[in-house]
Amino acid sequence: MRIGGDIIVLATPEIAGLPYVVSGMVAAGGLAAALSTADGLLLTIANALSHDLYYKMIDPNAPTARRVMISKVLLLVVALAAASVAAQKPADILFLVSAAFSFAAAAFFPALTLGIFWKRANKWGASLGMIAGLGITFYYMATTQPWLRGIFGVTSPIELWWGILPISAGLFGVPLGFAVIIIVSLLTKAPTAETQELVEHVRYPNLNTSRA
């Protein structure tokens, strides 16, 4: 948890009674680390939306200049949306960061892992596995985290599963994602030979190059 670790680092000089100059230098370093993480995430989200959504699904014939412009606009939109959410102060920073990692792990880790190391995994298994992992993670957070409970009007008593805190809800989403991907992939059509060769190339790029 990069940002959570930055907060601990920022408090260290003050706790140790060091001069304000040291505190300022540490604060500058922590801010730079936080911004480096944030800008990377913003670029990833904007590029994913512009390439995977706009270019792949909406306008496959879009020229490069238009795709770059769309990416820049989406970057601004995502940044403003994130700033507006942060301005509401919905929860403490530790929960928000941990929740983001839980969502990312539950949605992407099973699909990425099996997509590389198991050639039988297909698009249906990956899609449903991501939905299932993300869904169970969100459900657990929405029923156990006070702020989310208030938003969705959940009034039932909080029941933690095996004492797992809401910020660690990804512990349920990851295994469910693996299970759904495996089961659905085995019940549906196998990927094409071209797709399986691509997976083989991802796993052993040098070996495939030498064969070519």
C-alpha positions as CSV (number, residue, x, y, z in Angstrom):
1,M,0.0,0.0,0.0
2,R,2.1,2.8,-1.4
3,I,0.0,5.8,-0.1
4,G,-0.6,4.3,3.3
5,G,3.2,3.8,3.7
6,D,3.8,7.4,2.6
7,I,1.6,8.6,5.5
8,I,3.6,6.6,8.0
9,V,6.8,8.1,6.5
10,L,5.5,11.6,6.7
11,A,4.8,11.3,10.4
12,T,8.2,9.8,11.3
13,P,10.2,13.1,11.5
14,E,7.6,14.7,13.7
15,I,7.5,11.7,16.0
16,A,11.3,11.7,16.2
17,G,11.4,15.5,17.0
18,L,13.6,16.3,13.9
19,P,13.9,19.8,12.5
20,Y,11.2,21.2,10.2
21,V,13.6,21.2,7.3
22,V,13.9,17.4,7.5
23,S,10.1,17.2,7.9
24,G,9.7,19.3,4.7
25,M,12.1,17.2,2.7
26,V,10.4,14.0,3.8
27,A,7.0,15.5,3.0
28,A,8.3,16.4,-0.5
29,G,9.5,12.9,-1.1
30,G,6.2,11.4,0.2
31,L,4.2,13.7,-2.1
32,A,6.4,12.9,-5.1
33,A,5.9,9.1,-4.4
34,A,2.1,9.6,-4.1
35,L,1.9,11.6,-7.3
36,S,4.0,9.1,-9.2
37,T,1.5,6.4,-8.3
38,A,-1.5,8.6,-9.0
39,D,-0.4,9.8,-12.4
40,G,0.4,6.2,-13.5
41,L,-3.0,5.1,-12.5
42,L,-4.7,8.0,-14.3
43,L,-2.7,7.3,-17.5
44,T,-3.6,3.6,-17.3
45,I,-7.3,4.3,-16.9
46,A,-7.5,6.9,-19.6
47,N,-5.5,4.8,-22.1
48,A,-7.6,1.7,-21.3
49,L,-10.8,3.6,-21.9
50,S,-9.6,5.3,-25.1
51,H,-8.0,2.1,-26.6
52,D,-10.1,-0.8,-25.3
53,L,-13.5,1.0,-25.2
54,Y,-13.4,3.8,-27.8
55,Y,-11.0,2.4,-30.4
56,K,-11.8,-1.4,-30.1
57,M,-15.6,-1.1,-29.7
58,I,-16.9,2.3,-30.8
59,D,-14.7,3.5,-33.7
60,P,-12.1,0.9,-34.9
61,N,-11.2,3.2,-37.8
62,A,-10.4,6.2,-35.7
63,P,-7.1,7.9,-36.7
64,T,-4.2,8.2,-34.3
65,A,-4.7,11.9,-33.7
66,R,-8.3,11.5,-32.6
67,R,-7.4,8.6,-30.3
68,V,-4.7,10.7,-28.6
69,M,-7.2,13.6,-28.2
70,I,-9.8,11.2,-26.7
71,S,-7.2,9.8,-24.3
72,K,-6.3,13.4,-23.1
73,V,-10.0,14.3,-22.6
74,L,-10.6,11.1,-20.7
75,L,-7.6,11.7,-18.6
76,L,-9.0,15.1,-17.5
77,V,-12.5,13.6,-16.9
78,V,-11.1,10.7,-14.8
79,A,-8.9,13.2,-12.8
80,L,-11.8,15.5,-12.1
81,A,-14.0,12.5,-11.1
82,A,-11.4,11.3,-8.7
83,A,-10.9,14.7,-7.2
84,S,-14.6,15.1,-6.7
85,V,-14.8,11.8,-4.9
86,A,-11.8,12.6,-2.7
87,A,-13.3,16.0,-1.8
88,Q,-16.3,14.3,-0.3
89,K,-14.0,12.5,2.1
90,P,-16.1,9.3,2.1
91,A,-13.7,7.3,4.2
92,D,-10.2,7.4,5.6
93,I,-7.3,7.0,3.2
94,L,-6.3,3.6,4.5
95,F,-9.6,2.1,3.6
96,L,-9.8,3.7,0.2
97,V,-6.3,2.5,-0.7
98,S,-6.9,-1.0,0.7
99,A,-10.2,-1.2,-1.1
100,A,-8.6,-0.3,-4.4
101,F,-6.1,-3.0,-4.0
102,S,-8.8,-5.5,-3.0
103,F,-10.9,-4.7,-6.1
104,A,-7.8,-4.8,-8.4
105,A,-6.7,-8.2,-7.0
106,A,-10.2,-9.7,-7.1
107,A,-10.9,-8.5,-10.7
108,F,-7.5,-8.9,-12.4
109,F,-5.2,-11.2,-10.6
110,P,-7.0,-14.5,-11.5
111,A,-7.6,-13.5,-15.1
112,L,-4.0,-12.4,-15.6
113,T,-2.5,-15.4,-13.9
114,L,-4.6,-18.1,-15.7
115,G,-4.5,-16.1,-18.9
116,I,-0.7,-16.5,-19.0
117,F,-0.1,-19.9,-17.3
118,W,-3.2,-21.8,-18.5
119,K,-3.9,-21.9,-22.2
120,R,-7.3,-23.4,-21.8
121,A,-8.7,-20.2,-20.2
122,N,-11.0,-18.4,-22.6
123,K,-12.7,-15.0,-22.8
124,W,-16.0,-16.2,-21.2
125,G,-14.1,-17.7,-18.2
126,A,-12.0,-14.5,-17.8
127,S,-15.0,-12.2,-18.1
128,L,-17.3,-14.0,-15.7
129,G,-14.4,-14.7,-13.3
130,M,-13.6,-10.9,-13.2
131,I,-17.3,-10.1,-12.6
132,A,-17.7,-12.8,-9.9
133,G,-14.5,-11.8,-8.0
134,L,-15.3,-8.1,-8.2
135,G,-19.0,-8.7,-7.3
136,I,-18.3,-10.7,-4.1
137,T,-15.6,-8.2,-3.0
138,F,-18.0,-5.3,-3.5
139,Y,-20.9,-7.1,-1.8
140,Y,-18.8,-7.9,1.3
141,M,-17.6,-4.3,1.5
142,A,-21.1,-2.9,1.0
143,T,-22.5,-5.0,3.8
144,T,-19.6,-4.6,6.4
145,Q,-18.1,-1.1,5.8
146,P,-20.1,1.7,7.6
147,W,-19.8,4.3,4.9
148,L,-20.9,1.9,2.1
149,R,-23.7,0.5,4.3
150,G,-25.0,4.0,4.7
151,I,-25.0,4.7,1.0
152,F,-26.8,1.4,0.1
153,G,-29.1,1.6,3.1
154,V,-28.0,-1.7,4.7
155,T,-29.5,-2.0,8.1
156,S,-28.8,-5.6,9.0
157,P,-26.2,-6.3,11.7
158,I,-22.6,-6.4,10.5
159,E,-21.4,-10.0,10.2
160,L,-17.8,-10.5,9.3
161,W,-16.8,-13.7,7.5
162,W,-14.2,-15.4,9.6
163,G,-13.3,-12.1,11.1
164,I,-12.0,-10.6,7.8
165,L,-12.1,-6.8,7.7
166,P,-13.8,-5.0,4.8
167,I,-10.5,-3.7,3.5
168,S,-9.4,-7.3,2.9
169,A,-12.4,-8.4,1.0
170,G,-10.2,-9.3,-1.9
171,L,-9.4,-12.5,0.0
172,F,-12.9,-13.8,-1.1
173,G,-12.8,-12.4,-4.6
174,V,-9.5,-13.9,-5.7
175,P,-10.3,-17.6,-5.0
176,L,-13.8,-17.2,-6.4
177,G,-12.4,-15.6,-9.6
178,F,-10.0,-18.5,-10.0
179,A,-12.8,-21.0,-9.5
180,V,-15.2,-19.3,-11.9
181,I,-12.6,-18.9,-14.7
182,I,-11.6,-22.6,-14.5
183,I,-15.1,-23.9,-14.4
184,V,-16.5,-21.7,-17.1
185,S,-13.5,-22.2,-19.4
186,L,-13.9,-26.0,-19.1
187,L,-17.6,-25.8,-19.9
188,T,-17.2,-23.5,-22.9
189,K,-15.2,-23.7,-26.2
190,A,-11.5,-23.7,-26.0
191,P,-9.5,-20.7,-27.3
192,T,-8.3,-20.9,-30.9
193,A,-4.9,-22.2,-31.8
194,E,-3.8,-18.7,-32.7
195,T,-4.7,-17.5,-29.2
196,Q,-2.9,-20.4,-27.5
197,E,0.2,-19.7,-29.6
198,L,0.0,-16.1,-28.4
199,V,-0.1,-17.3,-24.8
200,E,2.9,-19.5,-25.5
201,H,4.7,-16.5,-26.9
202,V,4.0,-14.5,-23.8
203,R,5.3,-17.2,-21.6
204,Y,8.4,-18.0,-23.7
205,P,9.2,-15.0,-26.0
206,N,12.8,-15.9,-26.6
207,L,11.9,-19.5,-27.4
208,N,9.3,-18.5,-30.0
209,T,11.7,-16.0,-31.6
210,S,14.4,-18.6,-32.0
211,R,11.8,-21.0,-33.6
212,A,10.8,-18.3,-36.0
